[in-house]
Amino acid sequence: QVQLQESGPGLVKPSQTLSLTCTVSGGSISSGSYYWSWIRQPAGKGLEWIGRIYTSGSTNYNPSLKSRVTISVDTSKNQFSLKLSSVTAADTAVYYCARKGSSWSPFDYWGQGTLVTVSS
Amino acid sequence: EIVMTQSPATLSVSPGERATLSCRASQSVSSNLAWYQQKPGQAPRLLIYGASTRATGIPARFSGSGSGTEFTLTISSLQSEDFAVYYCQQYNNWPLFGQGTKLEIK
């Protein structure tokens, strides 16, 4: 059973960089053909896909966030990470990591989510 | 850019009754459509993928239909644990979610 767990600071100051890590257990992050994604949800609002990294290391980002987002993978630790730069209060949200299969697949495994607040 | 529109925003239904939720895509997404259930404080849970295939462990009272631009999630006989927010998501292109339908007890 694959499990995902987000970790990182719960409070980030405006203009700084938000950094989160997702640790995958129950399977190797580098095996199979999977996309590893970050998704966020502001309080009381809907879900926004941030971006993803493929098993091969290639990345795709939401065009609305692309200039500020970097997703990377550390296969030795079975983790992938999110960096979101120049944050503002609008980036306050619960951040989820999730797995999807090949191109035409849904998100089948999700982390529990971690709240990140942007405030001075 | 594809836009996903869910209706209604809130649906009030009594336990034991049927609930029908709609999701519309602004352009065809074929059958690359999933439905998720989200309860307060929890991550979304995959219910339906491929527009009509139930995910592992999902009860048969949940069914999905549609293709192209019009999709429906039907819950045949509502149980207390079904009251939650439901999201549709297209994966024909970059992942994109609808704004959600809150299913509440009438």
HADDOCK unambig.tbl for C-alpha pairs under 7 A between the chains (distance, minus, plus):
assign (segid A and resid 46 and name CA) (segid B and resid 99 and name CA) 5.23 0.50 0.50
assign (segid A and resid 46 and name CA) (segid B and resid 100 and name CA) 6.55 0.50 0.50
assign (segid A and resid 47 and name CA) (segid B and resid 97 and name CA) 6.21 0.50 0.50
assign (segid A and resid 48 and name CA) (segid B and resid 97 and name CA) 6.95 0.50 0.50
assign (segid A and resid 49 and name CA) (segid B and resid 95 and name CA) 6.32 0.50 0.50
assign (segid A and resid 49 and name CA) (segid B and resid 96 and name CA) 6.72 0.50 0.50
assign (segid A and resid 104 and name CA) (segid B and resid 32 and name CA) 6.45 0.50 0.50
assign (segid A and resid 104 and name CA) (segid B and resid 91 and name CA) 5.90 0.50 0.50
assign (segid A and resid 104 and name CA) (segid B and resid 92 and name CA) 6.29 0.50 0.50
assign (segid A and resid 105 and name CA) (segid B and resid 91 and name CA) 6.64 0.50 0.50
assign (segid A and resid 106 and name CA) (segid B and resid 34 and name CA) 6.24 0.50 0.50
assign (segid A and resid 106 and name CA) (segid B and resid 49 and name CA) 6.43 0.50 0.50
assign (segid A and resid 106 and name CA) (segid B and resid 91 and name CA) 6.65 0.50 0.50
assign (segid A and resid 108 and name CA) (segid B and resid 46 and name CA) 6.09 0.50 0.50
assign (segid A and resid 110 and name CA) (segid B and resid 43 and name CA) 6.57 0.50 0.50
assign (segid A and resid 111 and name CA) (segid B and resid 43 and name CA) 6.92 0.50 0.50
assign (segid A and resid 112 and name CA) (segid B and resid 42 and name CA) 6.41 0.50 0.50
assign (segid A and resid 112 and name CA) (segid B and resid 43 and name CA) 5.43 0.50 0.50
assign (segid A and resid 113 and name CA) (segid B and resid 43 and name CA) 6.54 0.50 0.50
